Amino acid sequence: MAVDGRSLRASVLPRLRRALTFWRRSIQARVVVGTLVLSSVVVSAVGWLLLQQTRDGVLRHRVDVVLGEVDAEVADAQRRLAAASGTEVNVSRQQRDLIDPVIERGDSRGYYVVLSGPARSDGSLGEGGAISSGGLDTSSIPPNLEAHFDGINQPTAWTFGRIVHSEDGVETSEPGVVVGSQVQLPADGETYTVYFLFPLDEEQETLDLVTRALLTAAGLLIFLVAATAWLVTRQVVTPVRMARKTAERLAAGRLQERMRVTGEDDLARLAYSFNQMATNLQRQIRQLEELSWVQRRFVSDVSHELRTPLTTVRMAADVLHEARDEFDPVTARAAELLQDELDRFEGLLVDLLEISRFDARVAVLETEDANLVDLAHRVVDACRPMAESRGVPVRVIAPQGAVRAEVDVRRVERILRNLVNNAIDHAEPNNPHQPVEVRLAGDDHSAAVTVRDHGVGLAPGEAAMVFNRFWRSDPARTRISGGTGLGLAISLEDAHLHGGWLQAWGRPHGGAQFRLTVPRYAGNMLSHSPLTLAPADALTLEAARTVDVETQALGAGTPTLATDEAVSEQSARSTDEHGGVR
């Protein structure tokens, strides 16, 4: 049974989800179903009221006819009794003369008759018995109506009930109206009650016919209302769906897509306005593309054109730099500064050319299976002279085995070099207890490298800005490495080219950490990173910093800094896997 229950859920739940999804997404379905439900309620209420009024009218008319017929029968019986009172003195004979003609007319007209005698102790017909139409069960007379005629001189009364009778041995029950009236027999002077039982089979057939007609009309009406609602909503929803599809095509880059304008109504005006908006957006996007192309072209052309004069200047500067010992101290220093700035200028031109290739989308990967641990050691060894000059230790933390991934070695080395140089440049100098840490980890799906420093850190909101071109957190601060301001921007593009992530975490005066994550195999999609974005000591630093700031805030009355840092830290942790800059 449990297996059957699971299989039933497995077959029903997907259908239920699809139905719920269709219900949430389809305005037309909700409008049609809502209209159908509302119209069903209204039609049902109106139909019930009409049926009740019809039933009451039919029954009222039938009761009026029955009462008139009963009055006529009773009057005729009293005339016959009055005419025979002088000659007939036998009670039984007079009872038969009273009731037999009525029973005969009842048989021909379709109603039943019961003559109930006065209550006597011996139970004879004249003393409490009853004469009735053939096949009628006298229990069909309602007890409340019998109780009404316990006394004499009671007015005619009627009520509804069930008439039970048998024919050919088959007992049937049908609704009917029972009317009672009293007559006095001259033979014994006793008061007898005559009950007339009129079946309501014809009225029931009429009501059944009316009910079927109402149900048929209600069904057709509800169907017509639903069809009308479907057609009306289709006329309204179809242009909206066309607008949605056109907007999706525009978002996909097909800027020439437009809506078809038909008519002059509000929907046509909506389509016209939508097309005007699309045309304006297309014009502005084209203008921006042209401006961007001109800008990229200008950067590329300038970078290329400057290479020739820069080569000439470089040759002259090399000559001056080699002969600087023969110059006076001022000229020698000028030759050294010229050499350093030319190196920086050449680096800027190389970076500008690389950025122009990214902008033109002509950058390509040359992947190979590489050990990222070897790349990290190679980069750290290359950056060690600058680290030693600042007194900043650099440490590589890697697993025992290799951390392999299919990458473009040149581009990954450039990313790591930029991150390590940036960490050394911002680390606290001459502090052997706070080294720059390069940590590596990998799994079957991805590989990651983090570079951690304990320097000035990043303010809230700067983690996304560090990858902007030529951005600096403190423009007045002097860079030791003499960077161009394009290193992290190029690194981000290199990471994107691998289908990877490059993210930043930082806190004011708590240092920063950058994380590079690349897929294990080229072309795969990333879903996680083997290393967390926030460093392991982030919570400890946050607790210590919060206590320190709150202690200061007790005297200064400004406890907001602790809250801001906690929010910054929480934001950094919440973007570990899917947030940050990618």
C-alpha positions as CSV (number, residue, x, y, z in Angstrom):
1,M,0.0,0.0,0.0
2,A,2.9,2.3,0.8
3,V,4.4,1.7,-2.7
4,D,1.0,2.4,-4.3
5,G,0.7,5.6,-2.3
6,R,4.1,6.8,-3.4
7,S,3.4,5.9,-7.0
8,L,0.1,7.8,-6.8
9,R,1.8,10.8,-5.4
10,A,4.6,10.6,-8.0
11,S,2.0,10.6,-10.8
12,V,-0.4,13.2,-9.2
13,L,2.1,15.8,-7.9
14,P,3.7,16.7,-11.2
15,R,0.3,17.2,-12.8
16,L,-0.8,19.3,-9.8
17,R,2.3,21.4,-10.1
18,R,1.8,21.9,-13.8
19,A,-1.9,22.9,-13.1
20,L,-0.8,25.4,-10.4
21,T,1.9,26.8,-12.7
22,F,-0.7,27.2,-15.5
23,W,-3.1,28.8,-13.1
24,R,-0.5,31.3,-11.8
25,R,0.7,32.2,-15.3
26,S,-2.6,32.4,-17.2
27,I,-4.7,35.5,-16.7
28,Q,-7.2,34.2,-19.2
29,A,-7.7,30.9,-17.2
30,R,-8.2,32.8,-14.0
31,V,-10.7,35.2,-15.5
32,V,-12.7,32.4,-17.3
33,V,-12.8,30.2,-14.2
34,G,-13.7,33.2,-12.0
35,T,-16.5,34.2,-14.4
36,L,-17.7,30.6,-14.6
37,V,-17.8,30.2,-10.8
38,L,-19.6,33.5,-10.3
39,S,-22.1,32.9,-13.1
40,S,-22.7,29.4,-11.7
41,V,-23.5,30.8,-8.3
42,V,-25.8,33.5,-9.7
43,V,-27.6,31.2,-12.1
44,S,-28.0,28.6,-9.4
45,A,-29.5,31.2,-7.0
46,V,-31.8,32.6,-9.7
47,G,-32.8,29.2,-10.9
48,W,-33.6,28.0,-7.3
49,L,-35.8,31.1,-6.7
50,L,-37.6,30.6,-10.1
51,L,-38.1,26.9,-9.3
52,Q,-39.5,27.7,-5.8
53,Q,-41.9,30.3,-7.2
54,T,-43.0,27.9,-9.9
55,R,-43.5,25.1,-7.4
56,D,-45.5,27.4,-5.0
57,G,-47.6,28.7,-7.9
58,V,-48.4,25.2,-9.3
59,L,-49.2,23.8,-5.8
60,R,-51.3,26.9,-4.9
61,H,-53.3,26.5,-8.1
62,R,-53.8,22.8,-7.5
63,V,-55.0,23.4,-4.0
64,D,-57.5,25.9,-5.1
65,V,-58.8,23.5,-7.7
66,V,-58.9,20.7,-5.2
67,L,-60.7,22.8,-2.6
68,G,-63.3,23.8,-5.2
69,E,-63.9,20.2,-6.2
70,V,-64.2,19.1,-2.6
71,D,-66.7,21.8,-1.8
72,A,-68.8,20.7,-4.8
73,E,-68.6,17.1,-3.8
74,V,-69.6,17.8,-0.2
75,A,-72.4,20.1,-1.3
76,D,-73.7,17.4,-3.7
77,A,-73.5,14.8,-0.9
78,Q,-75.4,17.0,1.5
79,R,-78.2,17.5,-1.1
80,R,-78.5,13.8,-1.7
81,L,-78.6,13.2,2.1
82,A,-81.3,15.9,2.5
83,A,-83.4,14.4,-0.3
84,A,-83.2,10.9,1.1
85,S,-83.7,11.8,4.8
86,G,-87.4,11.3,4.8
87,T,-87.4,7.8,3.3
88,E,-84.0,6.1,4.2
89,V,-83.3,5.4,7.9
90,N,-80.7,2.6,7.6
91,V,-77.3,4.0,8.7
92,S,-75.1,1.6,6.6
93,R,-77.3,2.1,3.5
94,Q,-77.1,5.8,4.0
95,Q,-73.3,5.7,4.4
96,R,-73.0,3.7,1.1
97,D,-75.3,6.1,-0.7
98,L,-73.1,9.0,0.6
99,I,-69.7,7.7,-0.3
100,D,-70.2,5.3,-3.3
101,P,-70.9,8.1,-5.9
102,V,-68.0,10.0,-4.6
103,I,-65.7,7.0,-4.9
104,E,-66.9,6.3,-8.4
105,R,-66.2,9.9,-9.5
106,G,-62.8,9.7,-7.7
107,D,-61.9,6.6,-9.6
108,S,-62.7,8.3,-12.9
109,R,-61.0,11.6,-12.0
110,G,-57.9,10.1,-10.3
111,Y,-58.4,10.8,-6.6
112,Y,-59.1,8.7,-3.5
113,V,-61.9,9.0,-0.9
114,V,-62.1,7.8,2.7
115,L,-65.2,8.1,4.9
116,S,-64.3,8.0,8.5
117,G,-67.1,7.3,11.0
118,P,-67.5,8.7,14.5
119,A,-65.5,6.9,17.2
120,R,-67.6,4.2,18.9
121,S,-66.6,1.4,21.2
122,D,-67.6,-1.6,19.1
123,G,-65.7,-0.6,16.0
124,S,-68.6,-1.2,13.5
125,L,-68.7,0.8,10.3
126,G,-71.4,3.0,11.6
127,E,-69.7,3.3,14.9
128,G,-66.1,4.2,14.0
129,G,-65.3,2.2,10.9
130,A,-64.1,3.5,7.5
131,I,-65.0,3.2,3.8
132,S,-62.3,4.0,1.3
133,S,-61.4,3.7,-2.4
134,G,-60.1,0.4,-3.5
135,G,-56.3,-0.2,-3.0
136,L,-55.8,2.8,-0.7
137,D,-53.9,2.6,2.5
138,T,-55.9,4.6,5.0
139,S,-52.7,5.4,6.9
140,S,-52.1,7.9,4.1
141,I,-54.2,10.3,6.0
142,P,-51.8,12.5,8.1
143,P,-52.4,12.2,11.8
144,N,-52.4,16.0,12.3
145,L,-55.4,16.2,9.9
146,E,-57.2,13.4,11.7
147,A,-56.6,15.2,15.0
148,H,-58.1,18.4,13.5
149,F,-61.5,16.5,13.0
150,D,-61.7,15.0,16.4
151,G,-64.6,17.4,17.2
152,I,-67.7,18.3,15.3
153,N,-68.5,21.3,13.1
154,Q,-64.8,21.7,12.1
155,P,-64.1,23.7,8.9
156,T,-62.6,22.1,5.8
157,A,-58.9,21.6,6.2
158,W,-56.1,20.3,4.0
159,T,-52.4,19.4,4.1
160,F,-49.7,17.8,2.0
161,G,-48.7,14.2,2.5
162,R,-47.7,10.9,0.9
163,I,-50.5,8.7,-0.7
164,V,-49.8,5.0,-0.4
165,H,-51.9,2.7,-2.5
166,S,-51.5,-0.7,-4.2
167,E,-52.4,-1.8,-7.6
168,D,-52.0,-5.4,-8.8
169,G,-50.1,-6.2,-5.6
170,V,-47.6,-3.4,-6.2
171,E,-47.5,-0.8,-3.5
172,T,-46.6,2.7,-4.6
173,S,-46.2,6.1,-2.8
174,E,-46.6,9.5,-4.3
175,P,-47.0,13.0,-3.1
176,G,-50.5,14.4,-2.8
177,V,-52.8,16.9,-1.1
178,V,-55.3,15.5,1.5
179,V,-58.5,17.5,2.1
180,G,-61.0,16.7,4.9
181,S,-64.6,17.9,5.4
182,Q,-67.4,16.9,7.8
183,V,-70.9,15.8,6.9
184,Q,-73.8,14.8,9.2
185,L,-75.8,11.7,8.5
186,P,-79.6,12.1,9.0
187,A,-80.0,8.5,9.8
188,D,-78.1,8.6,13.1
189,G,-77.4,12.3,13.5
190,E,-73.6,11.6,13.8
191,T,-70.9,13.7,12.1
192,Y,-68.6,11.9,9.6
193,T,-65.4,13.1,8.0
194,V,-64.8,12.6,4.3
195,Y,-61.2,12.7,3.2
196,F,-60.2,13.4,-0.4
197,L,-56.7,12.4,-1.4
198,F,-55.5,14.0,-4.7
199,P,-52.3,12.8,-6.1
200,L,-49.8,15.4,-7.4
201,D,-48.3,13.3,-10.1
202,E,-49.1,15.7,-12.9
203,E,-47.8,18.7,-10.9
204,Q,-44.7,16.7,-10.1
205,E,-44.2,16.0,-13.8
206,T,-44.7,19.6,-14.5
207,L,-42.1,20.6,-11.9
208,D,-39.7,18.0,-13.2
209,L,-40.1,19.4,-16.7
210,V,-39.5,22.9,-15.4
211,T,-36.4,21.7,-13.4
212,R,-34.9,20.0,-16.5
213,A,-35.6,23.1,-18.6
214,L,-34.0,25.3,-16.0
215,L,-31.0,23.1,-15.7
216,T,-30.6,22.9,-19.5
217,A,-31.0,26.7,-19.8
218,A,-28.6,27.3,-16.8
219,G,-26.0,25.0,-18.4
220,L,-26.2,26.7,-21.8
221,L,-26.1,30.1,-20.1
222,I,-23.0,29.2,-18.1
223,F,-21.4,27.8,-21.2
224,L,-22.2,31.0,-23.2
225,V,-20.9,33.2,-20.3
226,A,-17.7,31.2,-20.1
227,A,-17.2,31.3,-23.9
228,T,-17.9,35.0,-23.9
229,A,-15.4,35.6,-21.1
230,W,-12.9,33.5,-23.0
231,L,-13.4,35.5,-26.2
232,V,-13.3,38.8,-24.4
233,T,-10.2,38.0,-22.3
234,R,-8.5,36.6,-25.4
235,Q,-9.0,39.9,-27.2
236,V,-7.4,41.6,-24.2
237,V,-4.7,39.1,-23.3
238,T,-3.5,38.4,-26.8
239,P,-2.0,41.8,-27.3
240,V,-0.4,41.6,-23.9
241,R,1.1,38.2,-24.8
242,M,2.4,39.7,-28.0
243,A,3.9,42.6,-26.0
244,R,5.6,40.0,-23.7
245,K,7.0,38.0,-26.6
246,T,8.2,41.2,-28.3
247,A,9.8,42.4,-25.1
248,E,11.6,39.0,-24.7
249,R,12.9,39.3,-28.2
250,L,14.1,42.8,-27.6
251,A,15.8,41.6,-24.4
252,A,17.5,38.9,-26.4
253,G,19.0,41.5,-28.7
254,R,16.5,41.5,-31.6
255,L,16.0,45.2,-31.5
256,Q,14.1,45.3,-34.8
257,E,11.1,43.5,-33.3
258,R,7.8,45.4,-33.2
259,M,4.2,44.8,-32.3
260,R,1.5,44.8,-34.9
261,V,-0.9,47.8,-34.6
262,T,-4.5,47.1,-35.6
263,G,-7.4,49.5,-35.0
264,E,-7.5,52.7,-32.9
265,D,-8.6,51.4,-29.4
266,D,-6.6,51.4,-26.2
267,L,-4.8,48.2,-27.1
268,A,-3.7,49.6,-30.4
269,R,-2.5,52.7,-28.7
270,L,-0.6,50.5,-26.3
271,A,1.1,48.7,-29.2
272,Y,1.9,52.0,-30.8
273,S,3.5,53.3,-27.6
274,F,5.4,50.1,-27.1
275,N,6.8,50.3,-30.7
276,Q,7.8,54.0,-30.1
277,M,9.5,52.9,-26.9
278,A,11.3,50.1,-28.7
279,T,12.4,52.5,-31.5
280,N,13.8,55.0,-29.0
281,L,15.6,52.3,-27.1
282,Q,17.0,50.8,-30.3
283,R,18.2,54.3,-31.4
284,Q,19.9,54.9,-28.0
285,I,21.4,51.5,-27.9
286,R,22.8,51.9,-31.4
287,Q,24.2,55.3,-30.4
288,L,25.8,53.8,-27.3
289,E,27.2,50.9,-29.3
290,E,28.6,53.3,-31.9
291,L,30.1,55.5,-29.1
292,S,31.5,52.4,-27.4
293,W,33.0,51.2,-30.7
294,V,34.5,54.6,-31.3
295,Q,35.9,54.6,-27.8
296,R,37.4,51.1,-28.2
297,R,38.7,52.0,-31.6
298,F,40.3,55.1,-30.2
299,V,41.9,53.3,-27.3
300,S,43.2,50.6,-29.7
301,D,44.5,53.0,-32.2
302,V,46.1,55.2,-29.7
303,S,47.7,52.2,-28.0
304,H,49.1,51.0,-31.3
305,E,50.2,54.4,-32.5
306,L,52.0,55.1,-29.3
307,R,54.1,51.9,-29.5
308,T,56.4,53.3,-32.2
309,P,57.3,56.6,-30.5
310,L,57.4,54.8,-27.1
311,T,60.0,52.4,-28.6
312,T,62.1,55.3,-29.7
313,V,61.8,57.0,-26.3
314,R,62.6,53.7,-24.6
315,M,65.8,53.3,-26.6
316,A,66.9,56.9,-25.7
317,A,65.9,56.3,-22.1
318,D,68.0,53.1,-22.0
319,V,71.0,55.0,-23.2
320,L,70.6,57.7,-20.6
321,H,69.9,55.1,-17.9
322,E,73.1,53.1,-18.7
323,A,75.2,56.4,-18.7
324,R,73.6,57.8,-15.5
325,D,76.8,57.3,-13.5
326,E,78.5,59.9,-15.8
327,F,75.9,62.6,-15.1
328,D,75.5,64.9,-12.1
329,P,73.2,63.6,-9.3
330,V,70.2,65.6,-10.5
331,T,70.5,64.4,-14.1
332,A,71.1,60.8,-13.0
333,R,68.0,60.9,-10.8
334,A,66.0,62.2,-13.7
335,A,67.2,59.3,-15.9
336,E,66.1,56.8,-13.2
337,L,62.7,58.4,-12.9
338,L,62.3,58.4,-16.7
339,Q,63.1,54.7,-16.8
340,D,60.6,53.9,-14.1
341,E,57.8,55.9,-15.7
342,L,58.5,54.4,-19.1
343,D,58.1,51.0,-17.6
344,R,54.8,52.0,-16.1
345,F,53.7,53.6,-19.4
346,E,54.5,50.5,-21.3
347,G,52.5,48.4,-18.8
348,L,49.6,50.8,-19.2
349,L,49.7,50.4,-23.0
350,V,49.8,46.6,-22.7
351,D,46.8,46.7,-20.4
352,L,44.9,49.1,-22.7
353,L,45.5,46.8,-25.6
354,E,44.3,43.8,-23.5
355,I,41.1,45.7,-22.4
356,S,40.4,46.6,-26.0
357,R,40.6,43.0,-27.0
358,F,38.1,42.1,-24.3
359,D,35.8,44.9,-25.4
360,A,36.0,43.8,-29.0
361,R,35.3,40.2,-27.8
362,V,38.3,38.8,-29.7
363,A,40.0,37.4,-26.6
364,V,40.3,33.6,-26.7
365,L,41.4,30.9,-24.3
366,E,44.3,28.5,-24.8
367,T,43.5,26.0,-22.2
368,E,45.7,23.2,-20.9
369,D,45.6,20.9,-17.8
370,A,47.7,22.7,-15.2
371,N,48.6,22.4,-11.6
372,L,47.5,25.6,-9.9
373,V,49.8,25.0,-7.0
374,D,52.8,25.3,-9.3
375,L,51.4,28.5,-10.8
376,A,50.9,29.9,-7.3
377,H,54.5,29.2,-6.2
378,R,55.8,30.6,-9.5
379,V,53.8,33.8,-9.0
380,V,54.8,34.2,-5.4
381,D,58.5,33.7,-6.3
382,A,58.2,36.4,-8.9
383,C,56.6,38.8,-6.4
384,R,58.9,38.0,-3.5
385,P,61.4,40.9,-4.2
386,M,58.7,43.5,-3.8
387,A,57.3,41.6,-0.7
388,E,60.8,41.6,0.9
389,S,61.3,45.3,0.2
390,R,58.1,46.0,2.2
391,G,58.8,43.4,4.9
392,V,55.6,41.5,4.0
393,P,55.9,37.7,4.2
394,V,54.0,35.7,1.6
395,R,52.8,32.1,2.4
396,V,51.3,29.5,0.1
397,I,48.8,27.1,1.7
398,A,48.0,24.2,-0.5
399,P,46.9,20.5,-0.1
400,Q,49.4,17.7,-0.4
401,G,48.4,16.7,-3.9
402,A,48.0,18.8,-7.0
403,V,45.1,21.2,-7.6
404,R,44.4,20.7,-11.3
405,A,42.2,22.6,-13.7
406,E,41.9,23.2,-17.5
407,V,42.9,26.9,-17.7
408,D,44.8,29.4,-19.8
409,V,48.1,29.4,-17.9
410,R,49.1,32.9,-19.0
411,R,45.8,34.4,-18.0
412,V,45.6,32.6,-14.6
413,E,49.2,33.7,-13.8
414,R,48.2,37.2,-14.6
415,I,45.2,37.0,-12.3
416,L,47.3,35.6,-9.4
417,R,50.1,38.1,-10.0
418,N,47.6,41.0,-9.9
419,L,46.0,39.6,-6.7
420,V,49.3,39.0,-4.9
421,N,50.8,42.3,-5.9
422,N,47.6,44.0,-4.8
423,A,47.7,42.2,-1.4
424,I,51.4,43.1,-0.9
425,D,50.7,46.7,-1.8
426,H,47.9,47.0,0.7
427,A,49.3,44.8,3.5
428,E,50.7,46.2,6.7
429,P,54.5,46.5,6.2
430,N,57.1,45.0,8.5
431,N,54.7,42.8,10.3
432,P,55.8,39.1,10.1
433,H,52.7,38.0,12.1
434,Q,50.3,39.0,9.4
435,P,51.5,37.5,6.2
436,V,49.8,37.5,2.8
437,E,48.2,34.1,2.5
438,V,47.7,32.3,-0.9
439,R,45.4,29.3,-0.2
440,L,44.4,26.7,-2.8
441,A,41.8,23.9,-2.8
442,G,39.9,21.9,-5.4
443,D,37.4,19.1,-6.0
444,D,36.0,17.1,-8.9
445,H,34.1,20.1,-10.3
446,S,36.1,23.3,-9.5
447,A,39.3,24.8,-8.2
448,A,39.8,27.9,-6.2
449,V,42.6,30.3,-5.0
450,T,42.2,32.9,-2.3
451,V,44.6,35.7,-1.6
452,R,44.3,37.2,1.9
453,D,45.9,40.3,3.3
454,H,45.6,42.1,6.7
455,G,45.8,45.6,5.5
456,V,43.4,48.6,5.3
457,G,40.6,46.4,4.0
458,L,37.5,47.5,2.1
459,A,34.6,49.7,3.2
460,P,31.0,48.4,2.7
461,G,30.1,48.6,-0.9
462,E,33.7,48.7,-2.2
463,A,33.9,44.9,-2.8
464,A,32.0,45.4,-6.1
465,M,33.9,48.6,-7.0
466,V,37.4,47.2,-6.8
467,F,37.0,45.6,-10.3
468,N,36.1,48.9,-12.0
469,R,38.6,50.4,-14.3
470,F,41.0,52.9,-12.8
471,W,39.2,52.7,-9.4
472,R,41.1,53.4,-6.2
473,S,39.8,53.3,-2.7
474,D,42.1,56.1,-1.6
475,P,43.3,58.3,-4.6
476,A,45.8,60.0,-2.4
477,R,47.5,56.8,-1.4
478,T,50.8,56.0,-3.2
479,R,51.1,52.5,-4.8
480,I,54.3,50.7,-4.2
481,S,53.9,48.5,-7.3
482,G,53.1,51.4,-9.5
483,G,50.0,49.6,-11.0
484,T,48.0,51.0,-13.9
485,G,44.6,50.7,-12.3
486,L,43.5,48.1,-14.8
487,G,44.9,45.0,-13.2
488,L,41.7,43.8,-11.4
489,A,39.5,44.8,-14.3
490,I,41.6,42.6,-16.6
491,S,41.6,39.8,-14.0
492,L,37.8,39.9,-13.8
493,E,37.6,39.6,-17.6
494,D,40.1,36.7,-17.5
495,A,38.0,34.9,-14.9
496,H,34.8,35.4,-16.9
497,L,36.6,34.1,-20.0
498,H,37.2,30.9,-18.1
499,G,33.6,30.7,-17.0
500,G,34.7,31.4,-13.5
501,W,34.2,33.8,-10.6
502,L,36.4,36.5,-9.2
503,Q,35.0,37.9,-5.9
504,A,36.2,40.2,-3.2
505,W,35.6,40.4,0.6
506,G,36.8,43.1,2.9
507,R,36.3,45.0,6.1
508,P,37.7,48.4,7.2
509,H,41.0,47.7,9.0
510,G,40.3,44.0,8.8
511,G,42.0,43.2,5.6
512,A,40.7,41.8,2.3
513,Q,40.4,38.5,0.6
514,F,40.0,37.8,-3.1
515,R,38.8,34.5,-4.4
516,L,39.3,33.0,-7.9
517,T,37.1,30.0,-8.8
518,V,37.4,28.2,-12.1
519,P,35.7,25.0,-13.4
520,R,37.7,21.8,-13.2
521,Y,37.1,21.2,-16.9
522,A,36.8,24.0,-19.5
523,G,33.3,24.8,-20.6
524,N,31.6,23.4,-17.4
525,M,29.3,25.6,-15.3
526,L,30.2,26.5,-11.8
527,S,27.8,25.8,-8.9
528,H,30.0,26.2,-5.9
529,S,33.6,27.0,-4.7
530,P,35.9,24.8,-2.7
531,L,36.9,27.8,-0.6
532,T,34.7,30.3,1.3
533,L,34.7,33.9,0.3
534,A,35.0,35.2,3.9
535,P,38.3,34.1,5.6
536,A,38.2,31.7,8.5
537,D,39.2,34.4,11.0
538,A,36.4,36.8,9.9
539,L,34.1,35.9,12.8
540,T,36.9,36.3,15.4
541,L,37.9,39.6,14.0
542,E,34.2,40.8,13.9
543,A,33.7,39.8,17.6
544,A,36.8,41.6,18.7
545,R,36.1,44.7,16.6
546,T,32.5,44.8,17.8
547,V,33.5,44.7,21.5
548,D,36.1,47.4,20.9
549,V,33.8,49.7,19.1
550,E,31.0,49.2,21.6
551,T,33.3,50.0,24.4
552,Q,34.3,53.3,22.7
553,A,30.7,54.0,21.9
554,L,29.7,54.1,25.6
555,G,31.8,57.3,26.0
556,A,31.2,58.8,22.6
557,G,27.5,58.0,22.2
558,T,28.0,56.7,18.6
559,P,27.4,52.9,18.6
560,T,26.5,52.8,14.9
561,L,30.0,51.7,13.6
562,A,29.7,48.2,15.2
563,T,26.3,47.8,13.5
564,D,27.7,48.9,10.1
565,E,30.6,46.5,10.3
566,A,28.3,43.6,11.3
567,V,26.1,44.3,8.3
568,S,29.1,44.5,6.1
569,E,30.4,41.2,7.4
570,Q,27.0,39.5,7.1
571,S,26.7,40.8,3.5
572,A,30.1,39.3,2.7
573,R,29.1,35.9,4.2
574,S,25.7,35.9,2.4
575,T,27.4,36.3,-1.0
576,D,29.7,33.4,-0.5
577,E,28.5,31.1,-3.2
578,H,26.2,33.2,-5.4
579,G,26.8,36.8,-4.6
580,G,29.7,39.2,-4.8
581,V,31.3,40.1,-8.1
582,R,31.6,37.5,-10.8
